[in-house]
C-alpha cells in the first residue's frame, strides 16, 4: 500500500503568522502553526508532522508518497541533506544550514522508511494541493486573528486492517469531545506541581496557589524557571522532542536558554487543542488533550508574544513547543 499525501506551509508576511498542513483525504488530515514563522518552516514542519502521524498510526512500513509545491522542501530533504549529513551537517560552502535541527529531525523520522517526493505546481487546480494550501493558510490566518486553530482529525480508525479502508485501517480515532478530559488534565497539572515540589522538599510557589486556571499556573511555573535559569525544572517540563523558537527565528531543542531582564507577563489566554501523542507502553498513537497558552512578556528591550503548546502524558502535562515572537511598537 502506498499512502499519498500533500503537504504545505503558509506564512502571512514571511515571517509572520504561519501554518502547516498535510492532507491524505477530506477525512484524514491535520494542521497547525505558530504566531510567527516562515514559509520554509511551515513546509518542512508539514513533512515532519506527516512522518510522525503515519508512524504513530502504525503505518511506518507503508510507502509514503509526498506531494509538495515547495521545491525548497523537496531539495532540502531528498537532495541536499544527504550531502550535509555526510559532511557532519556542514554545507559545502561552510555557511550555516537554516532550520538545521528541524531538518535533522526529519532525517531521523525517515530512517528505515520508503518516502518519495513529487513536485506539483501550486494554485493550479490539483485537488490535494488546493486542499492542503487552504488548511495551512487557515491556521496562519487563525493565529493572525487570534481565533481557535483549525486542526484536523488525523488518521481515523476503522478497527480492522482487513476492511479495505485504505490508510485509515488499524489507526485510532481522535475525538473532538475534550471537555471532561480537559478538566482531568488541568487537575493532573495541579497535582503534578504539588508532587514535584514535595519530591524536591520544597513548598509550592506562591504564584501557583491563587485562583488562576491550572493551565496558567503550569505556564507560570515554566516562566519562573526560565527567568530564574532553573534548568532542572525546565528539563522536567519538557515533552520528548520539545523545541523552542526564539524571537530571532532560531530554533533549539529543549526549553533552556537566555532569559530577558526585568520581565513581567500579562494577558494569559488558554486555547484547548487535541493532538496525537506516542504511548510508548503500547507503541501506538493515543488521543490526548492539550492546550496552548499565550501571553505578553514585557521586558527592558520591548514586548514579546509568548506561546506554549502543552500535551498531557502519563507523567503529567509537558511542553511540546514554546515560541517567542517580537511585538512591534505602533
C-alpha positions in Angstrom: 0.0 0.0 0.0 1.2 3.5 -0.9 0.0 6.4 1.1 -0.2 9.6 -1.0 -0.4 12.9 0.9 0.0 16.6 0.1 2.0 19.0 2.4 2.1 22.7 2.5 3.2 25.7 4.6 1.9 29.2 4.8 3.3 32.5 6.2 1.5 35.8 6.2 4.4 38.2 5.9 7.2 35.6 5.8 8.0 35.8 8.6 4.6 36.3 10.1 1.6 34.2 11.4 2.3 30.8 9.9 0.7 27.4 9.4 1.5 23.9 8.2 -0.8 21.1 6.9 -0.8 17.6 5.5 -3.8 16.1 3.7 -4.5 12.5 2.7 -8.2 13.0 2.1 -11.1 15.1 3.4 -11.4 12.7 6.3 -7.7 12.3 7.0 -5.6 15.5 7.5 -4.1 17.7 10.2 -2.7 21.2 10.5 -1.1 23.6 13.0 1.2 26.6 13.1 2.8 29.4 15.2 2.2 33.0 15.9 5.2 33.8 13.8 7.2 31.7 11.3 8.4 31.4 7.7 7.1 29.6 4.6 10.1 27.3 4.7 9.5 26.5 8.4 5.9 25.6 7.5 6.8 23.4 4.5 9.3 21.4 6.5 7.1 21.0 9.5 4.3 19.7 7.4 6.6 16.9 6.2 7.7 16.1 9.7 4.2 16.1 11.1 3.1 13.7 8.3 6.0 11.4 9.0 5.2 11.4 12.7 1.4 10.9 12.2 1.9 7.9 9.9 4.4 6.4 12.3 2.1 6.9 15.3 -0.8 5.3 13.3 1.3 2.2 12.7 1.9 2.9 9.0 5.7 3.4 9.1 6.1 0.2 7.0 3.9 1.6 4.2 5.4 3.5 1.3 4.8 7.3 1.6 4.5 9.5 -1.5 4.5 13.2 -0.6 3.2 15.9 -3.0 4.7 19.3 -2.4 4.7 22.6 -4.3 7.8 23.7 -2.5 11.0 22.8 -4.4 12.9 24.1 -1.4 11.5 21.4 0.9 11.9 18.6 -1.6 15.5 19.6 -2.4 16.5 20.0 1.3 15.1 16.6 2.2 15.9 14.5 -0.8 18.9 16.1 -2.4 20.9 18.4 -0.2 20.6 17.0 3.3 22.3 13.6 2.5 25.4 15.5 1.5 25.2 17.8 4.5 24.9 14.7 6.7 27.9 13.0 5.2 30.0 16.2 6.0 28.8 16.2 9.6 25.9 18.5 8.8 28.0 21.1 7.1 27.3 22.8 3.8 30.0 22.6 1.1 30.5 26.4 1.3 30.7 26.2 5.2 27.7 28.6 5.5 25.2 27.8 8.3 22.3 25.5 7.4 19.0 27.2 8.1 16.4 25.2 10.0 19.1 22.6 10.8 17.6 21.0 13.8 14.3 20.6 12.1 16.0 19.1 9.0 17.9 16.6 11.3 14.6 15.6 13.0 13.1 14.9 9.6 16.1 12.9 8.7 15.7 10.8 11.8 12.0 10.3 11.2 12.7 9.0 7.6 15.2 6.3 8.7 14.1 2.8 7.6 11.1 4.2 5.7 10.3 4.4 1.9 9.5 8.0 1.2 9.3 9.6 -2.3 8.6 13.2 -3.2 6.8 14.7 -6.2 6.7 18.4 -7.1 3.2 19.8 -8.0 2.5 23.3 -9.3 0.8 25.3 -6.6 -2.5 27.0 -7.2 -3.0 25.1 -10.4 -6.2 23.1 -9.5 -4.6 20.0 -8.1 -7.2 18.8 -5.6 -4.9 17.7 -2.7 -2.6 20.7 -3.2 -5.5 23.1 -3.1 -7.0 21.4 0.0 -3.7 21.4 1.9 -3.0 25.0 0.9 -6.3 26.1 2.4 -5.6 24.2 5.6 -2.2 25.7 6.1 -3.4 29.2 5.3 -6.4 28.9 7.6 -4.0 28.1 10.5 -1.9 31.2 9.7 -5.0 33.4 9.5 -6.3 32.0 12.8 -3.0 32.9 14.5 -3.2 36.4 12.9 -6.8 36.9 14.0 -6.5 35.3 17.5 -9.1 32.6 16.6 -9.1 28.9 17.5 -6.6 26.9 15.4 -8.4 24.7 12.8 -6.6 21.4 13.4 -7.6 18.2 11.7 -8.7 14.7 12.9 -5.5 12.9 11.8 -5.9 9.2 11.0 -9.4 7.8 11.8 -9.8 4.2 12.9 -11.9 1.5 11.3 -10.5 -1.0 13.8 -9.9 -3.6 11.0 -7.0 -3.8 8.7 -8.9 -6.3 6.6 -11.8 -4.0 6.0 -10.3 -2.5 2.9 -10.4 1.0 4.3 -7.0 2.0 3.0 -4.8 4.2 5.0 -7.3 4.6 7.9 -7.2 0.9 8.8 -5.5 0.0 12.1 -5.3 3.5 13.4 -7.1 5.3 16.3 -9.8 7.8 16.2 -9.1 11.3 17.6 -12.1 12.6 19.4 -13.0 16.3 19.5 -15.0 15.8 22.7 -12.4 17.2 25.1 -14.4 18.7 27.9 -14.1 16.0 30.5 -10.6 15.1 29.6 -9.5 18.8 29.6 -10.8 19.1 33.2 -8.9 16.0 34.2 -5.8 17.3 32.5 -5.9 20.5 34.5 -6.4 18.7 37.7 -3.5 16.5 36.8 -1.4 19.6 36.2 -2.1 21.0 39.7 -1.3 17.6 41.2 1.9 17.4 39.3 3.0 20.8 40.7 2.4 19.5 44.2 4.1 16.2 43.6 7.2 17.8 42.0 7.5 20.3 44.9 7.1 17.6 47.6 9.7 15.3 46.0 12.2 18.1 45.9 11.5 19.0 49.6 10.1 22.5 48.6 6.9 24.4 49.0 4.7 25.2 46.1 5.5 28.7 44.8 3.1 31.4 46.0 2.1 32.2 42.3 0.6 28.7 42.0 -1.8 29.0 44.9 -4.2 31.6 43.6 -7.4 31.4 41.6 -5.9 31.2 38.1 -6.6 28.2 35.9 -4.3 25.2 36.4 -3.0 25.7 32.8 -1.9 29.2 33.6 -0.3 28.0 36.8 1.7 25.5 34.9 2.8 28.1 32.5 3.9 30.4 35.3 5.9 27.5 36.7 7.7 27.3 33.3 8.1 31.1 33.1 9.5 31.4 36.6 12.0 28.5 35.9 13.1 30.2 32.7 13.6 33.7 34.2 15.5 32.2 37.2 17.6 29.9 34.9 16.3 26.8 36.7 17.5 24.2 34.2 16.3 21.2 36.3 12.7 22.4 36.4 12.8 23.3 32.7 14.0 19.9 31.8 11.2 18.3 33.9 8.6 20.3 32.0 9.8 19.2 28.5 7.9 16.7 26.5 10.0 14.4 24.3 11.1 16.3 21.2 10.4 19.6 22.8 11.5 22.6 20.6 11.9 26.3 21.2 11.6 29.0 18.6 13.2 32.3 19.8 12.3 35.8 18.9 15.1 36.0 16.3 13.7 32.9 14.5 16.3 30.5 15.7 15.2 27.0 16.8 16.7 24.9 19.7 15.9 21.7 21.4 14.5 22.0 24.9 13.3 25.0 27.0 16.6 26.2 28.4 18.1 29.5 27.2 18.9 33.1 28.0 16.0 35.0 29.6 15.2 38.7 29.3 15.8 41.0 32.2 13.1 42.6 34.3 10.3 40.7 32.6 6.6 40.8 33.5 3.9 38.7 32.0 0.2 39.6 31.4 -2.9 38.7 29.3 -2.8 34.9 29.6 -5.1 33.1 27.3 -5.7 29.3 27.1 -6.8 27.6 23.9 -7.7 23.8 24.2 -6.4 21.6 21.4 -6.3 17.9 20.5 -3.1 16.3 19.5 -1.8 12.7 18.9 0.9 11.6 21.3 3.0 8.5 21.4 2.1 5.9 24.1 5.4 4.0 24.4 3.7 1.3 26.6 1.7 0.1 23.6 3.7 1.7 20.8 0.8 3.4 19.1 -0.9 6.8 18.8 -3.3 7.8 21.6 -5.7 10.7 21.7 -4.5 13.3 24.2 -5.9 16.7 25.2 -3.6 19.6 25.4 -3.7 23.3 25.3 -1.9 26.4 24.0 -1.1 29.3 26.5 -0.4 32.7 25.0 0.6 35.9 26.8 2.6 39.1 26.5 6.0 39.4 28.1 7.2 43.0 28.7 10.9 43.5 29.4 13.5 46.2 29.2 14.0 45.6 25.4 10.4 45.7 24.4 7.5 43.2 24.3 7.3 39.5 23.2 4.3 37.3 22.4 4.9 34.0 24.2 3.2 30.8 23.2 3.5 27.3 24.8 1.9 24.2 23.4 1.2 21.7 26.2 0.4 18.0 25.9 -0.8 15.6 28.6 1.3 12.5 29.2 1.2 9.7 31.7 3.8 11.5 33.8 1.8 14.8 33.6 1.4 17.9 31.4 4.6 18.8 29.5 5.6 21.5 27.0 6.0 20.3 23.4 6.9 23.7 21.9 7.5 27.2 23.1 7.8 30.3 20.8 8.7 33.9 21.5 7.7 36.5 18.9 8.6 40.2 19.0 5.7 42.6 19.1 6.4 45.7 17.0 5.7 49.1 18.6 2.9 51.0 16.8 
